[in-house]
Amino acid sequence: MSILGWPVHGAPDVFALEMLRTLLRDTPFTVDVLPEPALFPNGVQALAESGHTIVCIADLPPSAPSKARYLVERLRALRPELTILVGRWAPPPFADDSRAILLNAGANSVSTTLMETCETTRHHPSGIPRVRP
C-alpha cells in the first residue's frame, strides 16, 4: 500500500515524512512524499494522479494544528473513503493536545511520534481503523 506524505509547513515536515518512509521500508507500506507543502488543489491533483488511498499529513508542533485540521476537513469532504493519518510528531516538551481536534475533523489517526504512526500502519495492513476521540 502506498501512502502520500503531505507536509503542512516546510522542510521539517518533509524531513519527518522522509524519516517515516525509512521506518516503513520493510513493511507493505511505501511513502511518497510531496517535495514541499502543497496548496490544496495541487495536493489533491497529486492525490488523484497517484491513486493513493492513504494520506499522512505531517504538521510538527509547536505550530498550531489549524492548517492540518483544515486539510483533514477538506480531504474528508472530498474523499470520504480516504484514510487520513496526521503526524503531530514532537518530543514531549513540544507535544500538544490536538488529537481530539484532528479526529473530530475527520482524521483516522493522530500520532505524536513517528513510531506510533509506524505501529498504527503495521498493525492494520488491510486498513487503518477510524479512531474517535
Buried (B, 14 or more C-beta within 10 A) or exposed (E): BEBBBBBBBEEBBBBBBBBBBEBBEEEEBEBBBBEEBBEEEEBBEBBEEEEBBBBBBBBBBEBEBEBBBEBBBBBBEEBEEBBBBBBBBBEEEEBBEBBEBBBEBBBBBBBBBBEBBBEBBBEEEEEBEEEEE
